[in-house]
Amino acid sequence: MNDLVATVVRGLGNGSIYALLALGFVIVYKSMRVISFAQPAFMMVGGLLVSYLVLSMNFFLAVVVALLLTGLLGAGVERLALRPMIGKPVFVIAIITLGVDIVIRTVVNSFIGVDIRQMGDPWGLKQLAVGGVTIDQRHLATLVTTLVVVAALFAFYRWSRTGLAMRAASSDQEVAQAQGVSVGAVFALSWALAAMLAGLAGVFLSTGIGLEQNLWLTALKALPVIILGGLDSLGGAVVAGLAIGVVEALVGNYGGSLSPVFGGDFFLVVPYLLMLLVLLVRPYGLFGTREVERI
Amino acid sequence: MNTRRRTVAVGLVAAVLAVAGCRNDAPETQEGSEGVKFDVGVTQEPCPDAVDQAKGCIYLGVISDLTEGPFKALGVPVTEGQKAFWKRVNAAGGVGDYEVDVVKYTKDNKYNPQVHNEVYAEIKPNVLGLAQTLGSPPTAAILADLKASNVIAVPASWTSAWAFEDVILESGTNYCFESMNSVDYGAETLKAKSVAAVHFPGDYGDDAAAGAKIAAAANGLTFTDIPTAPGQENQGAAITKLVAAKPDVVILTTGPTEAATIVGGAAQAGFKGKFIGTSPTWNPALLKSPAAPALTALYLQSGPWGPYGTDTPGHKALRETVGEAAFRAAPSDGYTAGWVWSYPMKAALEKAVESKDLTRAGLLAAVKSLTTVDYEGMLPADAGKYGGEPNDRVFRQSLISKVDAPSPTGVAVEKNFFTGKTAAAHEFSKPCYQ
């Protein structure tokens, strides 16, 4: 039983990272109707900045400064590379985000080199025993931080004027513009928020052993998450991220013999199987908005 | 057009097609100074950065992971190690009347077999052989053409499949024998009664796990197979299974961050067994990570040759040529690997020049005739045997290193070259993982 609880907490820890990444994808999609493939790059930027900033300041301060800088980078990328493409097919814009991802990651990689850069976080690989259950402190820290960030994000969308403007722009850009909402500012803010969330995911992902060049691949796990949760649902991203993290951990631990073909690696396929199953029943994801189509 | 003209036109087209069809695709053989024959990738003009302008140039291609692929951290220092090796060879007079260039035809494969194939096709008409082809899957994509065209290639990997390919010029033992030796070391020196293999899938991890399983059976040890996937966040299940199985020795074949996650995580959960990881599981930067205490206490490294700081004439020459500043900028045993892998190519080129046949076929014949290679102490000379059956010529010795923070790459030799009883007795009739 203790083993099961520890596995679930580990899954929630990883799932929190997937949720943070997925939220970024959803925020950009809601504002621009485009899937941003630049999220892995922002994830790496967040981790990289913390690894340098932490050499001269406290870890928590380093995280705040790094996320602000990552957010600025996100907004800058939107202004310089995406804004001029407004009105172009979304496919073209998505491909541009792919190019942005490669360019930023190549620069980030040149700073990482063969190194494994340290976050200087207070958790490391330390564990915590709670009622006989041993859990990694960093998994707990990731989960708690994610919950706080998600709560703040939902409050921002629900009650702030800017959040309302973002929701309005997401609903109908022309009407929102007619009401005085600056759609350009909404786009920039969306990219900044998405970059910050990805950066935070990068920091927590690197808290174990460190940041290395291949870490960006983890960001791709957010893709089945957003499909599962619904491309335009913030709540869906959180629920699906946590669910996929937990299911992955459980199948990894207990489902080794479920598939003779994949063996112990079956857990890697599970997110995509879940995604396929949900798509069969709910093509817009668990919490996605069903689009009305006139025939 | 009247009938007569049409007949002439058709006849001309047919003649052109016939001539084109008869064209010999084989490159023209030429003769250089002192009667040395050559065909592709050898010129009588000097290399672009020649030390001696009077010498000709042998061009060798390098296809490595240099920018955005997953093994860039290995590919870059391996390539730099090779450049340093040939720089030293050229400074010492080159090979016969030729110097060797490994810079002009250096290409990035991004660890993508398709890209690998494309850049290989691009440089193939200009190179005699490949000084480096990084990665087993990318190399597999060009293997058929390497064989068909007699192109000798130095692999930047240690899978046991290479021993079965004439055109592949591998060095040192492979993952399979290395892991057999590690299990034998565990049974004899660490008095292990049980062993587990935690490994990536494919011809890296599966090859090592196959060797570990064979050696576990030979030593009467219980064996637990724990496959795992790349990614720090994917190691939780492997740690849980490992802690539950409680083996005395664990053979690790993963990447460095996965290895550190497993060793650190298992140690936190109270695991007391020893880990023996193959050389790709190590990165000296891990000694700055939270897993450093666990790695220092529990981790040993197996390897096909000694790390960068080892005391042999070859290692000394490597350190002098690479230079302290360049090495300190990115400490890695990739330099060592790139350097060691180049010795048999040098020996084969020398033999080919000696035989006055520097054609691709001549180089292949020279490789097959090698019975020893002077590795300047980095490997025993009999590691350089390339003719005959794989079972007779495969090199079975490996060594064990321990974590040693002051050493240049954080590890130092604990037990020098040895062949365990399992590896010595193993009938090597096919790649271990097949």
Chai-1 contact restraints between the chains, C-beta under 6 A:
chainA,res_idxA,chainB,res_idxB,connection_type,confidence,min_distance_angstrom,max_distance_angstrom,comment,restraint_id
A,R10,B,G236,contact,1.0,0.0,6.0,A-B,restraint_1
A,N14,B,E233,contact,1.0,0.0,6.0,A-B,restraint_2
A,G113,B,A330,contact,1.0,0.0,6.0,A-B,restraint_3
A,V114,B,A73,contact,1.0,0.0,6.0,A-B,restraint_4
A,V114,B,A330,contact,1.0,0.0,6.0,A-B,restraint_5
A,V114,B,S332,contact,1.0,0.0,6.0,A-B,restraint_6
A,D115,B,A285,contact,1.0,0.0,6.0,A-B,restraint_7
A,I116,B,N283,contact,1.0,0.0,6.0,A-B,restraint_8
A,I116,B,A285,contact,1.0,0.0,6.0,A-B,restraint_9
A,Q118,B,K288,contact,1.0,0.0,6.0,A-B,restraint_10
A,G124,B,P290,contact,1.0,0.0,6.0,A-B,restraint_11
A,L125,B,G264,contact,1.0,0.0,6.0,A-B,restraint_12
A,L125,B,Q268,contact,1.0,0.0,6.0,A-B,restraint_13
A,L125,B,P290,contact,1.0,0.0,6.0,A-B,restraint_14
A,Q127,B,Q268,contact,1.0,0.0,6.0,A-B,restraint_15
A,G208,B,Q232,contact,1.0,0.0,6.0,A-B,restraint_16
A,G208,B,T261,contact,1.0,0.0,6.0,A-B,restraint_17
A,I209,B,Q232,contact,1.0,0.0,6.0,A-B,restraint_18
A,I209,B,T257,contact,1.0,0.0,6.0,A-B,restraint_19
A,I209,B,A260,contact,1.0,0.0,6.0,A-B,restraint_20
A,I209,B,T261,contact,1.0,0.0,6.0,A-B,restraint_21
A,I209,B,S289,contact,1.0,0.0,6.0,A-B,restraint_22
A,I209,B,A291,contact,1.0,0.0,6.0,A-B,restraint_23
A,G210,B,S289,contact,1.0,0.0,6.0,A-B,restraint_24
A,E212,B,T257,contact,1.0,0.0,6.0,A-B,restraint_25
A,N214,B,P70,contact,1.0,0.0,6.0,A-B,restraint_26
A,T218,B,E233,contact,1.0,0.0,6.0,A-B,restraint_27
A,A249,B,G236,contact,1.0,0.0,6.0,A-B,restraint_28
A,G252,B,A237,contact,1.0,0.0,6.0,A-B,restraint_29
A,N253,B,A237,contact,1.0,0.0,6.0,A-B,restraint_30
A,N253,B,T240,contact,1.0,0.0,6.0,A-B,restraint_31
A,G263,B,P227,contact,1.0,0.0,6.0,A-B,restraint_32
A,G264,B,P227,contact,1.0,0.0,6.0,A-B,restraint_33
A,D265,B,A229,contact,1.0,0.0,6.0,A-B,restraint_34
A,L268,B,A229,contact,1.0,0.0,6.0,A-B,restraint_35
